[in-house]
């Protein structure tokens, strides 16, 4: 019985090792991109959806205004999503510098206000390339020119670019940064294999005409989340091979980790909720496989309390998982210049096993609070 069970666990472990090696190969497939650095011709619309961001939104606006991309080719639209603080007042104060404020005024309750905000912004935009970021993000002065330079030098219709956490103030926040780097790397790795499946909406660009050609958010507009990954999957289906990942440090957008466990779990449940609408069944299958692999480790820890043989199986699985993830994260963290975070993997790896089990059960079965609203 134990022998047969150990063989099953070994199969899951081998599969997981191959999967992470697949991520490593996809990440390394992404070479330094070709960038057009002169004579830009693309009119760009930078879109930001904001709700109750009075503490940070002025930093985001200042960073966007400080871009070295030609001003006559840049349009900035910020959509205020029914803020109850001074967000709209702060945005309005930049009107004389070309920042356009659009305020949502929806009579009927929605489940996806952010998608509505983005769609409204695109509807009034004059740019050809839509560049989306969030209202609590920071970026360097070459962020926009890097994205447009990549767009103009490559035959792509959509661009996913790197996002990372910064200014961490606690161990918990640094642990999040390591885990988040893993996720960003996975999205990049899939694109490195010419299989665009995941991305992050805090640093996301696409052609305006392509947005309309795939029907915008039609079919995915009932979910609070999914303005990034679900749209990417629609575009990937219609335009295979036309989505790129901009593996360039100048293109990184920075944001903050969550300050406490409750906010973190609410955020991740929001992200997990969109998995129910994934059109790519292979991604769903991989997600289920990763969950089952982690569940076998949890089961082995529990059974190990009664039989040491099961605990030995767990140690075997965990040891291999840790080593292959360490190699993978070494590549990703080197890109972000955060190699010191690798020391935290010995803590993050076992916590991540429990976290994935929780997320799989709660991410698609319960409503959650987000930005002061109950959504699903």
C-alpha positions in Angstrom: 0.0 0.0 0.0 2.7 2.5 1.0 4.8 1.5 -2.0 2.0 2.1 -4.4 1.2 5.4 -2.8 4.8 6.5 -2.8 4.9 5.8 -6.5 1.9 8.0 -7.1 3.5 10.8 -5.0 6.7 10.4 -7.0 4.8 10.8 -10.3 3.2 14.0 -9.0 6.7 15.2 -7.8 8.3 14.4 -11.2 5.5 16.2 -13.0 6.0 19.3 -10.8 9.7 19.3 -11.4 9.2 19.1 -15.1 6.7 22.0 -14.9 9.1 24.3 -13.1 11.8 23.3 -15.5 9.4 24.4 -18.2 9.0 27.7 -16.5 12.8 28.1 -16.4 13.1 27.3 -20.1 10.3 29.8 -20.9 11.9 32.5 -18.9 15.3 32.0 -20.5 13.7 31.9 -24.0 13.0 35.6 -23.4 16.1 37.4 -24.6 16.9 41.1 -24.3 14.2 42.6 -26.5 14.6 44.8 -29.6 13.6 48.4 -28.7 13.0 51.3 -31.0 14.6 54.3 -29.2 14.1 57.1 -31.7 11.4 58.6 -33.9 8.4 57.3 -32.1 5.1 57.5 -34.1 2.6 55.8 -31.8 -0.1 57.8 -30.0 -0.5 56.3 -26.6 -3.3 56.4 -24.0 -2.3 55.7 -20.4 -5.3 54.4 -18.5 -5.7 54.3 -14.7 -8.8 53.2 -12.8 -8.8 54.7 -9.3 -11.0 54.2 -6.3 -10.1 55.8 -2.9 -6.4 56.3 -3.7 -5.9 59.7 -2.2 -2.8 58.6 -0.4 -0.8 57.5 -3.4 -2.4 58.6 -6.6 -0.4 61.8 -6.9 2.8 59.7 -7.0 1.5 57.7 -9.9 0.4 60.8 -11.8 3.7 62.5 -11.2 5.6 59.4 -12.5 3.4 59.2 -15.6 3.9 63.0 -16.3 7.7 62.5 -15.8 8.0 60.0 -18.7 10.5 60.7 -21.4 8.0 59.7 -24.1 7.0 62.6 -26.4 4.2 64.6 -24.7 2.4 65.2 -28.0 2.0 61.4 -28.4 0.8 60.9 -24.8 -2.8 61.0 -23.5 -3.5 60.3 -19.8 -7.0 59.3 -18.7 -7.8 58.5 -15.1 -11.2 57.1 -14.3 -12.5 57.8 -10.8 -14.6 54.8 -9.7 -17.0 56.3 -7.2 -14.3 57.4 -4.8 -15.5 58.6 -1.4 -12.2 60.4 -0.6 -10.3 63.2 -2.3 -9.1 61.1 -5.2 -11.1 63.0 -7.9 -10.0 66.4 -6.4 -6.4 65.3 -6.6 -6.8 64.1 -10.2 -8.5 67.3 -11.2 -5.6 69.4 -9.9 -3.5 68.0 -12.8 -6.0 69.1 -15.5 -3.7 71.9 -16.6 -0.9 69.3 -17.3 -3.1 67.3 -19.6 -4.5 64.7 -17.2 -8.1 63.9 -18.1 -10.6 62.9 -15.3 -13.5 60.6 -16.2 -15.9 59.9 -13.4 -18.1 56.7 -13.3 -21.7 57.4 -12.6 -23.4 54.1 -12.9 -27.1 54.0 -11.9 -27.2 50.2 -11.5 -24.8 48.2 -9.3 -22.0 46.4 -11.2 -19.8 43.5 -10.2 -16.9 44.7 -12.3 -16.5 48.4 -11.9 -12.8 48.3 -13.0 -13.7 46.7 -16.4 -16.4 49.4 -16.9 -13.8 52.1 -16.0 -11.3 50.7 -18.5 -13.9 50.3 -21.2 -15.1 53.9 -20.7 -11.5 55.2 -20.9 -10.9 53.3 -24.1 -14.2 54.7 -25.5 -13.0 58.3 -25.2 -9.3 57.7 -25.9 -7.5 59.1 -28.9 -4.5 56.8 -28.7 -3.8 53.7 -30.8 -2.0 51.8 -28.0 -3.7 51.5 -24.6 -1.3 51.2 -21.7 -3.0 50.3 -18.4 -1.6 50.6 -14.9 -3.0 51.0 -11.4 -3.5 54.0 -9.2 -1.0 52.9 -6.6 1.9 52.1 -8.9 5.3 53.7 -9.4 7.5 53.6 -12.5 10.8 55.0 -13.9 11.0 57.7 -16.6 11.7 55.2 -19.4 8.7 53.0 -18.6 6.4 54.3 -21.4 9.1 54.7 -24.0 10.3 51.1 -23.3 6.8 49.7 -23.9 6.2 51.8 -27.1 9.7 51.1 -28.3 9.1 47.4 -27.9 5.7 47.7 -29.6 7.1 49.5 -32.6 10.1 47.2 -33.1 8.1 43.9 -32.8 5.1 42.5 -34.5 2.8 42.3 -31.4 -0.7 43.4 -30.6 -0.5 43.0 -26.8 2.4 43.5 -24.3 2.7 42.1 -20.8 5.4 43.9 -18.7 7.0 43.1 -15.4 5.5 44.2 -12.0 7.2 43.9 -8.6 6.6 44.9 -5.0 8.9 47.4 -3.3 9.4 49.4 -0.1 8.6 46.3 2.1 8.4 47.1 5.8 8.0 43.6 7.2 9.0 39.9 6.8 5.4 39.2 5.6 5.7 41.8 2.8 9.0 40.5 1.7 7.5 37.0 1.6 4.8 38.3 -0.6 7.4 39.8 -3.0 9.1 36.5 -3.4 5.8 34.7 -4.1 4.6 37.5 -6.4 7.9 37.3 -8.4 7.2 33.6 -8.9 3.8 34.5 -10.4 5.2 37.2 -12.7 7.9 34.8 -13.9 5.2 32.2 -14.7 3.3 34.6 -16.9 6.5 35.6 -18.7 7.6 31.9 -19.1 4.3 31.0 -20.7 4.8 33.8 -23.2 8.4 32.7 -23.7 6.9 29.4 -24.9 4.5 31.3 -27.2 1.6 30.3 -24.9 0.2 33.5 -23.4 -2.0 32.7 -20.5 -1.4 34.9 -17.5 -0.3 38.5 -16.9 -0.8 41.4 -14.5 -3.0 44.4 -15.2 -0.8 46.9 -13.5 1.5 46.9 -16.5 -0.4 45.9 -19.6 -0.7 47.3 -23.1 -2.7 46.5 -26.2 -3.9 47.9 -29.4 -7.2 49.7 -29.2 -8.5 48.1 -32.4 -7.7 44.7 -31.1 -9.6 45.3 -27.9 -12.7 46.0 -29.9 -12.0 43.2 -32.4 -12.2 40.6 -29.6 -15.3 42.1 -28.2 -13.7 43.9 -25.3 -14.8 42.5 -22.0 -17.9 41.0 -23.4 -18.4 37.5 -21.9 -16.1 38.2 -18.9 -17.7 41.4 -17.6 -19.6 39.7 -14.8 -16.5 39.0 -12.8 -14.9 41.6 -10.6 -11.4 40.5 -11.7 -10.1 39.5 -15.1 -9.5 42.8 -16.9 -6.0 41.4 -17.6 -5.7 37.6 -17.8 -9.1 36.9 -19.3 -8.7 39.7 -21.9 -5.2 38.3 -22.7 -6.6 34.9 -23.3 -9.3 36.3 -25.6 -6.6 38.0 -27.6 -4.3 35.0 -27.6 -7.0 32.9 -29.1 -7.6 35.4 -31.9 -4.0 36.5 -32.4 -1.7 33.5 -31.6 1.9 34.4 -31.4 1.2 38.2 -31.3 1.6 38.7 -27.5 5.0 39.7 -26.0 6.5 40.0 -22.6 8.8 43.0 -22.2 11.7 41.6 -20.2 13.4 44.9 -19.5 14.1 46.6 -16.2 13.2 50.0 -17.5 9.7 48.6 -18.1 9.1 47.5 -14.5 6.1 48.9 -12.6 6.3 48.9 -8.8 3.5 48.5 -6.3 3.1 47.5 -2.6 2.5 44.2 -0.9 -0.5 43.9 1.4 0.1 45.0 5.0 -1.7 42.1 6.7 -3.0 38.6 6.1 -6.6 39.6 5.7 -5.9 42.0 2.9 -3.5 39.6 1.2 -6.1 36.7 1.2 -8.8 39.1 -0.1 -6.5 40.1 -3.0 -5.6 36.5 -3.9 -9.2 35.3 -3.7 -10.0 38.1 -6.1 -7.3 36.8 -8.5 -8.4 33.2 -8.1 -12.0 34.0 -8.8 -11.3 34.6 -12.5 -10.0 31.0 -13.0 -13.5 29.9 -13.4 -13.7 31.8 -16.7 -10.4 30.6 -18.2 -11.0 29.5 -21.7 -7.6 27.7 -21.9 -8.3 24.2 -20.5 -4.6 23.4 -20.4 -4.1 26.2 -17.8 -7.0 24.8 -15.7 -5.4 21.3 -15.9 -2.0 22.6 -14.8 -3.6 24.5 -12.0 -5.4 21.4 -10.8 -2.2 19.4 -11.1 -0.3 21.9 -9.0 -3.0 21.8 -6.4 -3.0 18.0 -6.2 0.8 17.9 -5.9 0.6 20.3 -2.9 -2.3 18.4 -1.4 -0.3 15.2 -1.5 2.4 16.9 0.6 -0.3 18.1 3.1 -1.7 14.6 3.3 1.8 13.1 3.9 2.4 15.5 6.7 -0.9 14.5 8.4 -0.3 10.8 7.8 3.3 11.2 9.0 1.9 11.8 12.5 0.9 8.1 12.5 3.6 6.5 10.2 7.0 8.0 9.7 7.2 6.6 6.2 4.7 9.2 5.0 6.7 12.0 6.5 9.8 10.7 4.7 7.8 10.9 1.5 6.9 14.5 2.3 10.6 15.4 2.9 11.5 13.8 -0.4 8.8 15.9 -2.2 9.5 19.1 -0.4 13.3 18.8 -0.9 13.0 18.5 -4.7 10.3 21.2 -4.8 12.5 23.6 -2.9 15.6 23.0 -5.0 13.9 23.4 -8.4 12.0 26.5 -7.2 15.2 28.0 -5.9 16.8 27.6 -9.3 13.8 29.1 -11.0 13.5 32.0 -8.6 17.2 32.7 -8.9 16.6 33.7 -12.5 13.5 35.8 -11.8 14.9 37.5 -8.7 18.2 38.3 -10.6 16.1 40.2 -13.2 14.4 42.2 -10.4 17.8 42.6 -8.6 16.2 41.0 -5.5 18.4 37.9 -5.0 18.4 38.4 -1.3 14.8 37.3 -1.2 15.9 33.8 -2.1 16.8 33.3 1.6 13.1 33.5 2.4 12.2 30.5 0.2 12.7 28.1 3.1 9.9 29.9 4.9 7.7 30.7 1.9 7.8 27.2 0.4 5.9 25.3 3.2 3.5 28.2 3.8 2.7 28.2 0.1 1.5 24.6 0.3 -1.1 25.6 2.9 -2.0 28.8 1.1 -2.7 27.0 -2.2 -5.0 24.5 -0.6 -6.9 27.4 1.0 -7.1 29.4 -2.2 -8.4 26.5 -4.3 -11.2 26.0 -1.9 -12.1 29.6 -1.1 -11.1 31.5 -4.3 -14.1 30.3 -6.3 -16.8 29.6 -3.7 -17.3 32.7 -1.7 -17.8 36.4 -2.2 -15.2 38.8 -0.9 -14.7 42.5 0.0 -12.7 44.6 -2.4 -12.3 48.4 -2.3 -15.2 48.7 0.2 -17.6 46.5 -1.9 -18.8 43.0 -1.7 -18.0 41.3 -5.1 -17.7 37.8 -6.5 
